[in-house]
């Protein structure tokens, strides 16, 4: 399967999660009950903690969190691709749920000001990184069950690592913008 197809699969899974989260958030505008209500409480707690840190520490935390999440997903992808599938659906769902809550409490403009500047880097980085994880995990699984595929595994790994580096590189400007620019836009 070509890499473009893996990108489409990753986009599809993210959109499915986003649609589910958005639907759940719109059906429950108070945000008190829902599949992501505990995650929202955790995010609010994290936001309070991050506000007390220097911006350089916030930048490093965001960058490390995003890159480690994709790297862990890549490393675990040979386990039936569960990690990248779960990451795409969960992150899409959480974004949809939070989007519904922010639109309800603030406005669509506020949501876009808070999401678009860093999201134009972070969302493609997530989707590319998870598409790489899906691609690599499937290649490993096929190599386990088909001997003729084993010789193709090393070149396939090198090919996937190139895209993984692109995804990880996109997290850098996303973290910079999320740390230093997005807070200014939301004030």
Residue frames as a rotation matrix with the C-alpha (Angstrom) as fourth column:
UNK 1
0.586 0.810 0.000 0.00
0.810 -0.586 0.000 0.00
0.000 0.000 -1.000 0.00
UNK 2
-0.121 -0.645 0.754 1.38
0.578 -0.664 -0.475 3.40
0.807 0.378 0.453 -0.92
UNK 3
-0.780 -0.273 -0.563 2.13
0.625 -0.397 -0.672 6.04
-0.040 -0.876 0.481 1.70
UNK 4
-0.818 0.539 0.202 -0.62
-0.437 -0.810 0.391 8.31
0.374 0.232 0.898 0.31
UNK 5
0.016 0.859 -0.512 -3.14
-0.009 0.512 0.859 5.65
1.000 -0.009 0.016 1.21
UNK 6
-0.246 -0.168 -0.955 -1.81
0.902 0.322 -0.289 5.52
0.356 -0.932 0.072 4.77
UNK 7
-0.997 -0.074 -0.035 -2.22
0.081 -0.952 -0.297 9.28
-0.012 -0.298 0.954 4.98
UNK 8
-0.425 0.905 -0.005 -5.82
-0.525 -0.242 0.816 8.92
0.737 0.349 0.578 3.85
UNK 9
0.085 0.410 -0.908 -6.42
0.511 0.764 0.393 6.17
0.855 -0.497 -0.145 6.41
UNK 10
-0.631 -0.406 -0.661 -4.92
0.774 -0.272 -0.572 8.36
0.053 -0.873 0.485 9.15
UNK 11
-0.925 0.348 0.155 -7.00
-0.324 -0.932 0.160 11.36
0.200 0.097 0.975 8.09
UNK 12
-0.141 0.919 -0.368 -10.12
-0.205 0.337 0.919 9.19
0.969 0.205 0.141 8.02
UNK 13
-0.057 0.073 -0.996 -9.50
0.816 0.578 -0.005 7.86
0.575 -0.813 -0.092 11.54
UNK 14
-0.891 -0.301 -0.339 -8.81
0.441 -0.748 -0.496 11.38
-0.105 -0.592 0.799 12.87
UNK 15
-0.739 0.664 0.115 -11.98
-0.502 -0.656 0.564 12.74
0.450 0.359 0.818 11.23
UNK 16
0.007 0.732 -0.681 -14.05
0.241 0.660 0.712 9.85
0.971 -0.169 -0.172 12.63
UNK 17
-0.336 -0.210 -0.918 -12.73
0.929 0.085 -0.360 10.67
0.154 -0.974 0.167 16.10
UNK 18
-0.997 -0.057 -0.046 -13.29
0.061 -0.993 -0.100 14.40
-0.040 -0.102 0.994 15.57
UNK 19
-0.454 0.891 -0.023 -16.87
-0.365 -0.162 0.917 13.81
0.813 0.425 0.398 14.42
UNK 20
0.090 0.458 -0.884 -17.60
0.623 0.667 0.409 11.60
0.777 -0.588 -0.225 17.41
UNK 21
-0.569 -0.387 -0.726 -16.09
0.817 -0.363 -0.447 14.10
-0.090 -0.848 0.523 19.84
UNK 22
-0.963 0.241 0.125 -17.87
-0.197 -0.937 0.289 17.05
0.186 0.254 0.949 18.23
UNK 23
-0.171 0.947 -0.271 -21.19
-0.101 0.257 0.961 15.20
0.980 0.192 0.052 18.29
UNK 24
0.010 0.115 -0.993 -20.67
0.879 0.473 0.064 14.24
0.477 -0.874 -0.097 21.91
UNK 25
-0.812 -0.397 -0.428 -19.69
0.557 -0.746 -0.365 17.81
-0.174 -0.535 0.827 22.84
UNK 26
-0.810 0.560 0.176 -22.65
-0.360 -0.711 0.604 19.35
0.464 0.426 0.777 21.03
UNK 27
0.041 0.842 -0.538 -25.06
0.184 0.523 0.832 16.86
0.982 -0.133 -0.133 22.64
UNK 28
0.489 0.020 -0.872 -23.62
0.864 0.124 0.487 17.78
0.118 -0.992 0.043 26.03
UNK 29
0.390 -0.352 0.851 -22.82
0.246 -0.850 -0.465 21.50
0.887 0.391 -0.244 26.00
UNK 30
0.896 -0.069 0.438 -22.16
-0.427 -0.406 0.808 21.64
0.122 -0.911 -0.394 29.73
UNK 31
0.131 -0.909 -0.395 -19.22
-0.519 0.277 -0.808 19.26
0.844 0.311 -0.436 29.23
UNK 32
0.048 -0.063 0.997 -20.01
-0.991 0.120 0.055 17.60
-0.123 -0.991 -0.056 32.56
UNK 33
0.243 0.105 0.964 -20.76
-0.161 0.985 -0.067 14.14
-0.956 -0.139 0.256 31.22
UNK 34
0.825 0.034 -0.564 -19.23
-0.565 0.048 -0.824 12.56
-0.001 0.998 0.059 28.17
UNK 35
0.872 -0.475 -0.120 -16.49
0.442 0.869 -0.224 10.29
0.211 0.142 0.967 26.93
UNK 36
-0.022 -0.942 0.335 -13.86
0.584 -0.284 -0.761 12.99
0.812 0.179 0.556 27.39
UNK 37
0.771 0.410 0.488 -15.06
-0.074 -0.703 0.708 14.68
0.633 -0.582 -0.511 30.59
UNK 38
0.816 -0.542 -0.200 -12.21
0.387 0.257 0.885 13.20
-0.428 -0.800 0.420 32.69
UNK 39
-0.020 -0.845 0.535 -9.70
1.000 -0.029 -0.009 14.18
0.023 0.535 0.845 30.00
UNK 40
0.283 0.205 0.937 -11.07
0.335 -0.937 0.104 17.73
0.899 0.284 -0.334 29.99
UNK 41
0.995 0.068 0.069 -10.66
-0.045 -0.305 0.951 17.94
0.086 -0.950 -0.300 33.76
UNK 42
0.450 -0.892 0.034 -7.08
0.729 0.389 0.564 16.72
-0.516 -0.229 0.825 33.36
UNK 43
-0.056 -0.435 0.899 -6.42
0.876 -0.454 -0.166 19.29
0.480 0.778 0.406 30.64
UNK 44
0.677 0.358 0.643 -7.77
0.040 -0.890 0.454 22.10
0.735 -0.281 -0.617 32.83
UNK 45
0.909 -0.404 -0.107 -5.50
0.164 0.110 0.980 20.96
-0.384 -0.908 0.166 35.66
UNK 46
0.131 -0.893 0.431 -2.55
0.952 0.235 0.198 20.78
-0.278 0.384 0.880 33.26
UNK 47
0.235 0.016 0.972 -3.30
0.583 -0.802 -0.128 24.27
0.777 0.597 -0.198 31.91
UNK 48
0.956 0.136 0.259 -3.19
-0.123 -0.617 0.778 25.66
0.266 -0.775 -0.573 35.44
UNK 49
0.615 -0.788 0.029 0.14
0.444 0.377 0.813 23.96
-0.651 -0.487 0.582 36.08
UNK 50
0.046 -0.609 0.792 1.62
0.995 -0.039 -0.087 25.14
0.084 0.792 0.605 32.77
UNK 51
0.651 0.274 0.708 0.57
0.309 -0.947 0.083 28.72
0.693 0.165 -0.702 33.48
UNK 52
0.955 -0.295 0.017 2.84
-0.121 -0.336 0.934 28.69
-0.269 -0.895 -0.356 36.53
UNK 53
0.340 -0.870 0.356 5.91
0.721 0.484 0.495 27.60
-0.603 0.088 0.793 34.53
UNK 54
-0.209 -0.478 -0.853 8.31
-0.338 -0.784 0.522 29.76
-0.918 0.397 0.003 32.52
UNK 55
0.640 0.549 -0.537 7.48
-0.653 0.021 -0.757 29.77
-0.405 0.835 0.372 28.80
UNK 56
-0.178 -0.776 -0.605 10.70
-0.933 0.328 -0.147 27.95
0.313 0.539 -0.782 27.92
UNK 57
-0.832 -0.059 0.551 9.64
-0.341 0.838 -0.425 25.04
-0.437 -0.542 -0.718 30.15
UNK 58
0.214 0.971 0.107 6.17
-0.309 0.171 -0.936 25.02
-0.927 0.167 0.336 28.58
UNK 59
0.394 -0.154 -0.906 7.76
-0.919 -0.071 -0.388 24.92
-0.004 0.986 -0.169 25.13
UNK 60
-0.652 -0.737 -0.178 9.94
-0.728 0.674 -0.124 21.93
0.211 0.049 -0.976 26.09
UNK 61
-0.589 0.505 0.631 7.02
-0.214 0.656 -0.724 20.08
-0.779 -0.562 -0.278 27.68
UNK 62
0.493 0.807 -0.325 4.83
-0.516 -0.030 -0.856 20.55
-0.701 0.589 0.402 24.62
UNK 63
0.183 -0.516 -0.837 7.61
-0.953 0.118 -0.280 19.51
0.243 0.849 -0.470 22.25
UNK 64
-0.825 -0.537 0.177 8.58
-0.566 0.781 -0.263 16.44
0.003 -0.317 -0.948 24.30
UNK 65
-0.283 0.807 0.519 4.96
-0.276 0.450 -0.850 15.36
-0.919 -0.384 0.095 24.80
UNK 66
0.607 0.579 -0.544 4.09
-0.646 -0.040 -0.763 15.59
-0.463 0.815 0.350 21.11
UNK 67
0.011 -0.674 -0.739 7.25
-0.908 0.303 -0.290 13.95
0.419 0.674 -0.608 19.79
UNK 68
-0.835 -0.343 0.430 7.25
-0.514 0.765 -0.389 11.19
-0.196 -0.546 -0.815 22.40
UNK 69
0.052 0.934 0.355 3.59
-0.443 0.340 -0.829 10.38
-0.895 -0.114 0.432 21.69
UNK 70
0.694 0.179 -0.697 4.31
-0.720 0.153 -0.677 9.82
-0.015 0.972 0.235 18.00
UNK 71
-0.312 -0.892 -0.326 7.54
-0.831 0.423 -0.362 7.90
0.461 0.158 -0.873 18.70
UNK 72
-0.657 0.151 0.739 5.79
-0.479 0.673 -0.563 5.62
-0.582 -0.724 -0.370 21.19
UNK 73
0.464 0.885 -0.022 2.98
-0.506 0.245 -0.827 5.04
-0.727 0.395 0.561 18.72
UNK 74
0.397 -0.425 -0.813 5.55
-0.847 0.172 -0.503 4.19
0.354 0.889 -0.291 16.03
UNK 75
-0.658 -0.740 0.142 7.39
-0.726 0.573 -0.381 1.79
0.200 -0.353 -0.914 18.35
UNK 76
-0.559 0.518 0.647 4.16
-0.281 0.615 -0.736 0.06
-0.780 -0.594 -0.198 19.40
UNK 77
0.005 0.649 -0.761 2.63
-0.953 -0.228 -0.201 -0.02
-0.304 0.726 0.617 15.91
UNK 78
-0.648 -0.229 -0.727 3.64
-0.550 0.800 0.239 -3.64
0.527 0.555 -0.644 15.17
UNK 79
-0.896 0.434 0.094 1.15
0.201 0.585 -0.786 -4.67
-0.397 -0.685 -0.611 17.87
UNK 80
-0.289 0.814 0.505 -1.72
0.940 0.340 -0.011 -4.81
-0.180 0.471 -0.863 15.36
UNK 81
-0.637 -0.077 0.767 -1.49
0.419 -0.870 0.261 -1.03
0.647 0.488 0.587 14.75
UNK 82
0.234 0.801 -0.551 -3.53
0.922 -0.004 0.387 -0.45
0.308 -0.599 -0.739 17.90
UNK 83
-0.198 -0.375 -0.906 -1.48
0.740 -0.663 0.113 2.52
-0.643 -0.648 0.409 19.16
UNK 84
-0.981 -0.187 -0.060 -1.71
0.112 -0.784 0.611 4.67
-0.161 0.592 0.790 16.00
UNK 85
-0.408 0.904 0.126 -5.40
0.453 0.081 0.888 3.86
0.793 0.419 -0.443 15.48
UNK 86
0.266 0.501 -0.824 -6.18
0.961 -0.072 0.267 4.72
0.075 -0.863 -0.500 19.10
UNK 87
-0.511 -0.546 -0.664 -4.05
0.600 -0.779 0.179 7.89
-0.615 -0.307 0.726 18.97
UNK 88
-0.950 0.157 0.269 -5.79
0.141 -0.553 0.821 9.19
0.277 0.818 0.504 15.86
UNK 89
-0.084 0.994 -0.075 -9.32
0.530 0.109 0.841 8.46
0.844 0.031 -0.535 17.06
UNK 90
0.200 0.134 -0.971 -8.67
0.973 -0.143 0.180 9.70
-0.115 -0.981 -0.159 20.60
UNK 91
-0.688 -0.534 -0.491 -6.91
0.487 -0.842 0.234 12.93
-0.538 -0.078 0.839 19.56
UNK 92
-0.809 0.484 0.333 -9.57
0.139 -0.392 0.909 13.65
0.571 0.782 0.250 16.94
UNK 93
0.102 0.908 -0.406 -12.30
0.708 0.220 0.671 12.95
0.699 -0.356 -0.620 19.47
UNK 94
-0.038 -0.194 -0.980 -10.74
0.917 -0.397 0.043 15.10
-0.398 -0.897 0.193 22.15
UNK 95
-0.942 -0.324 -0.089 -10.25
0.251 -0.853 0.457 17.96
-0.224 0.408 0.885 19.69
UNK 96
-0.530 0.817 0.226 -13.87
0.246 -0.107 0.963 17.68
0.811 0.566 -0.145 18.56
UNK 97
0.238 0.622 -0.746 -15.18
0.899 0.149 0.411 17.60
0.367 -0.769 -0.524 22.11
UNK 98
-0.321 -0.446 -0.836 -13.07
0.731 -0.678 0.081 20.57
-0.602 -0.585 0.544 23.23
UNK 99
-0.957 -0.016 0.289 -14.02
0.230 -0.648 0.726 22.46
0.175 0.762 0.624 20.05
UNK 100
-0.099 0.994 0.042 -17.72
0.538 0.018 0.843 22.05
0.837 0.106 -0.536 20.82
UNK 101
0.308 0.187 -0.933 -17.17
0.945 -0.169 0.278 23.28
-0.106 -0.968 -0.229 24.38
UNK 102
-0.635 -0.621 -0.459 -15.08
0.554 -0.781 0.289 26.29
-0.538 -0.071 0.840 23.32
UNK 103
-0.794 0.415 0.444 -17.59
0.247 -0.447 0.860 27.30
0.556 0.792 0.252 20.65
UNK 104
0.205 0.921 -0.331 -20.38
0.718 0.088 0.690 27.02
0.665 -0.379 -0.643 23.22
UNK 105
0.337 -0.121 -0.934 -18.53
0.871 -0.336 0.358 29.03
-0.357 -0.934 -0.008 25.90
UNK 106
-0.388 -0.590 -0.708 -16.64
0.199 -0.804 0.560 31.54
-0.900 0.077 0.429 23.72
UNK 107
0.564 0.544 -0.622 -17.02
-0.537 -0.330 -0.776 31.58
-0.628 0.771 0.106 19.93
UNK 108
0.851 -0.254 0.458 -15.86
0.495 0.678 -0.543 29.98
-0.173 0.689 0.704 16.72
UNK 109
0.695 -0.601 0.396 -13.41
-0.162 -0.666 -0.728 32.87
0.701 0.441 -0.560 16.25
UNK 110
0.428 -0.517 0.742 -11.86
-0.895 -0.124 0.430 32.21
-0.130 -0.847 -0.515 19.66
UNK 111
0.687 -0.126 0.715 -11.50
0.026 0.989 0.149 28.51
-0.726 -0.084 0.683 18.81
UNK 112
0.838 -0.353 0.416 -9.84
0.489 0.146 -0.860 29.30
0.243 0.924 0.295 15.48
UNK 113
0.583 -0.644 0.496 -7.48
-0.567 -0.759 -0.320 31.85
0.583 -0.095 -0.807 17.08
UNK 114
0.358 -0.415 0.836 -6.44
-0.825 0.279 0.492 29.26
-0.437 -0.866 -0.243 19.64
UNK 115
0.526 -0.044 0.849 -6.14
0.096 0.995 -0.008 26.34
-0.845 0.085 0.528 17.26
UNK 116
0.976 0.002 0.220 -5.14
0.219 0.053 -0.974 27.44
-0.014 0.999 0.052 13.77
UNK 117
0.630 -0.775 -0.050 -1.76
-0.764 -0.608 -0.217 29.11
0.137 0.175 -0.975 14.36
UNK 118
-0.371 -0.805 0.463 -0.09
-0.830 0.511 0.223 26.03
-0.416 -0.302 -0.858 15.82
UNK 119
0.255 0.595 0.762 -2.61
-0.180 0.804 -0.567 23.54
-0.950 0.007 0.312 14.45
UNK 120
0.855 0.038 -0.518 -1.46
-0.517 -0.033 -0.855 24.10
-0.050 0.999 -0.009 10.86
UNK 121
-0.169 -0.947 -0.273 1.79
-0.839 0.284 -0.464 22.42
0.517 0.151 -0.843 11.95
UNK 122
-0.596 -0.145 0.790 0.70
-0.720 0.533 -0.445 20.14
-0.357 -0.833 -0.422 14.78
UNK 123
0.401 0.835 0.377 -2.25
-0.514 0.545 -0.662 18.39
-0.758 0.071 0.648 13.13
UNK 124
0.736 -0.201 -0.646 -0.32
-0.562 0.351 -0.749 17.48
0.377 0.915 0.145 9.95
UNK 125
-0.374 -0.918 0.131 2.59
-0.826 0.266 -0.496 16.34
0.421 -0.294 -0.858 12.15
UNK 126
-0.306 0.355 0.883 0.27
-0.654 0.596 -0.466 14.08
-0.692 -0.720 0.050 14.13
UNK 127
0.729 0.685 0.004 -1.41
-0.448 0.481 -0.754 12.69
-0.518 0.548 0.657 11.04
UNK 128
0.451 -0.658 -0.603 1.87
-0.675 0.190 -0.713 12.14
0.584 0.728 -0.359 9.16
UNK 129
-0.520 -0.713 0.471 3.48
-0.841 0.331 -0.428 10.55
0.150 -0.618 -0.771 12.22
UNK 130
-0.123 0.558 0.821 0.57
-0.525 0.665 -0.531 8.21
-0.842 -0.496 0.212 12.82
UNK 131
0.831 0.327 -0.450 0.34
-0.547 0.331 -0.769 7.35
-0.103 0.885 0.454 9.10
UNK 132
-0.063 -0.939 -0.339 4.01
-0.792 0.254 -0.555 6.34
0.607 0.233 -0.760 9.31
UNK 133
-0.587 -0.122 0.800 3.21
-0.719 0.532 -0.447 4.23
-0.371 -0.838 -0.400 12.38
UNK 134
0.476 0.827 0.299 0.34
-0.495 0.533 -0.686 2.53
-0.727 0.179 0.663 10.55
UNK 135
0.690 -0.275 -0.670 2.52
-0.643 0.193 -0.741 1.90
0.333 0.942 -0.043 7.52
UNK 136
-0.373 -0.928 0.001 5.43
-0.787 0.316 -0.531 0.52
0.492 -0.199 -0.847 9.53
UNK 137
-0.366 0.297 0.882 3.26
-0.705 0.530 -0.471 -1.56
-0.607 -0.794 0.015 11.86
UNK 138
0.739 0.673 -0.025 1.53
-0.492 0.514 -0.702 -3.18
-0.460 0.531 0.712 8.90
UNK 139
0.403 -0.681 -0.612 4.87
-0.696 0.207 -0.688 -3.88
0.595 0.703 -0.391 7.20
UNK 140
-0.611 -0.628 0.482 6.17
-0.787 0.416 -0.455 -5.60
0.086 -0.658 -0.748 10.33
UNK 141
0.014 0.704 0.710 2.99
-0.586 0.581 -0.565 -7.65
-0.810 -0.408 0.421 10.69
UNK 142
0.851 0.278 -0.446 3.15
-0.524 0.380 -0.762 -8.73
-0.043 0.882 0.469 7.06
UNK 143
-0.001 -0.945 -0.327 6.83
-0.778 0.206 -0.594 -9.64
0.629 0.253 -0.735 7.45
UNK 144
-0.464 -0.123 0.878 5.96
-0.792 0.502 -0.348 -11.85
-0.398 -0.856 -0.330 10.42
UNK 145
0.232 0.725 0.649 3.47
-0.271 0.689 -0.673 -13.85
-0.934 -0.020 0.356 8.42
UNK 146
0.993 0.062 0.099 5.00
0.080 0.256 -0.963 -13.77
-0.085 0.965 0.249 4.92
UNK 147
0.359 -0.933 0.030 8.64
0.585 0.250 0.771 -14.76
-0.727 -0.259 0.636 4.52
UNK 148
-0.006 -0.360 0.933 8.98
0.977 -0.202 -0.072 -12.98
0.214 0.911 0.352 1.17
UNK 149
0.744 0.361 0.562 8.17
0.262 -0.932 0.252 -9.66
0.615 -0.040 -0.788 2.90
UNK 150
0.772 -0.444 -0.456 11.00
0.500 -0.019 0.866 -9.91
-0.393 -0.896 0.207 5.43
UNK 151
-0.220 -0.917 0.334 13.68
0.953 -0.130 0.272 -8.77
-0.206 0.378 0.903 2.98
UNK 152
-0.083 0.282 0.956 11.64
0.573 -0.771 0.278 -5.61
0.815 0.571 -0.097 2.28
UNK 153
0.655 0.470 -0.592 11.40
0.738 -0.227 0.636 -4.60
0.164 -0.853 -0.495 5.94
UNK 154
-0.115 -0.786 -0.607 14.70
0.790 -0.443 0.424 -2.68
-0.602 -0.431 0.672 6.22
UNK 155
-0.853 -0.172 0.492 14.12
0.465 -0.677 0.570 -0.49
0.235 0.716 0.658 3.12
UNK 156
0.113 0.976 0.186 10.56
0.559 -0.218 0.800 0.04
0.821 0.014 -0.570 4.28
UNK 157
0.451 -0.037 -0.892 11.83
0.864 -0.235 0.446 1.17
-0.226 -0.971 -0.074 7.70
UNK 158
-0.629 -0.752 -0.196 14.23
0.649 -0.647 0.401 3.68
-0.428 0.125 0.895 6.09
UNK 159
-0.611 0.488 0.624 11.44
0.424 -0.464 0.778 5.03
0.669 0.740 0.077 3.89
UNK 160
0.454 0.858 -0.242 9.12
0.640 -0.124 0.758 5.43
0.620 -0.499 -0.605 6.89
UNK 161
0.093 -0.493 -0.865 11.80
0.916 -0.299 0.269 7.06
-0.391 -0.817 0.424 9.03
UNK 162
-0.831 -0.355 0.428 12.09
0.521 -0.767 0.374 9.88
0.196 0.534 0.823 6.48
UNK 163
-0.100 0.889 0.447 8.41
0.182 -0.425 0.886 10.72
0.978 0.170 -0.120 6.90
UNK 164
0.529 0.241 -0.813 8.69
0.808 0.149 0.570 10.29
0.258 -0.959 -0.116 10.66
UNK 165
-0.468 -0.776 -0.422 11.47
0.836 -0.544 0.073 12.90
-0.286 -0.319 0.903 10.74
UNK 166
-0.690 0.326 0.646 9.25
0.213 -0.762 0.612 15.28
0.691 0.560 0.456 8.75
UNK 167
0.396 0.904 -0.160 6.46
0.389 -0.007 0.921 14.80
0.832 -0.427 -0.354 11.30
UNK 168
0.325 -0.341 -0.882 8.81
0.937 -0.008 0.348 15.32
-0.126 -0.940 0.317 14.24
UNK 169
-0.746 -0.643 0.172 10.24
0.665 -0.732 0.150 18.43
0.030 0.227 0.974 12.56
UNK 170
-0.292 0.731 0.617 6.76
0.214 -0.579 0.787 19.93
0.932 0.362 0.013 12.24
UNK 171
0.506 0.477 -0.718 6.28
0.777 0.110 0.620 19.67
0.375 -0.872 -0.315 16.00
UNK 172
-0.454 -0.770 -0.449 9.02
0.879 -0.468 -0.088 22.27
-0.142 -0.435 0.889 16.55
UNK 173
-0.887 0.155 0.434 7.25
-0.001 -0.942 0.335 25.26
0.461 0.297 0.836 14.94
UNK 174
0.115 0.979 -0.171 3.96
0.226 0.142 0.964 24.02
0.967 -0.149 -0.205 16.42
UNK 175
0.252 -0.077 -0.965 5.41
0.956 0.177 0.235 24.10
0.153 -0.981 0.118 19.94
UNK 176
-0.811 -0.577 -0.101 6.97
0.584 -0.810 -0.060 27.53
-0.047 -0.107 0.993 19.39
UNK 177
-0.638 0.636 0.433 3.69
-0.129 -0.643 0.755 28.99
0.759 0.426 0.492 18.13
UNK 178
0.292 0.802 -0.521 1.59
0.428 0.378 0.821 27.25
0.855 -0.463 -0.233 20.80
UNK 179
0.021 -0.380 -0.925 3.87
1.000 0.003 0.022 28.54
-0.006 -0.925 0.380 23.56
UNK 180
-0.676 -0.528 -0.514 4.65
0.562 -0.820 0.104 32.07
-0.476 -0.219 0.852 22.46
UNK 181
-0.961 0.270 0.063 1.99
-0.139 -0.667 0.732 33.21
0.240 0.695 0.678 19.94
UNK 182
-0.318 0.906 -0.281 -1.28
0.466 0.407 0.786 31.44
0.826 0.119 -0.551 20.76
UNK 183
-0.161 0.297 -0.941 -1.50
0.971 -0.124 -0.205 32.91
-0.178 -0.947 -0.268 24.31
UNK 184
-0.849 -0.178 -0.497 -1.14
0.129 -0.983 0.133 36.40
-0.512 0.049 0.857 22.84
UNK 185
-0.827 0.561 -0.037 -3.96
-0.136 -0.137 0.981 35.76
0.545 0.817 0.189 20.38
UNK 186
-0.181 0.797 -0.576 -6.29
0.687 0.521 0.507 34.47
0.704 -0.304 -0.642 23.08
UNK 187
-0.655 -0.116 -0.747 -5.87
0.696 -0.478 -0.536 37.51
-0.295 -0.871 0.394 25.36
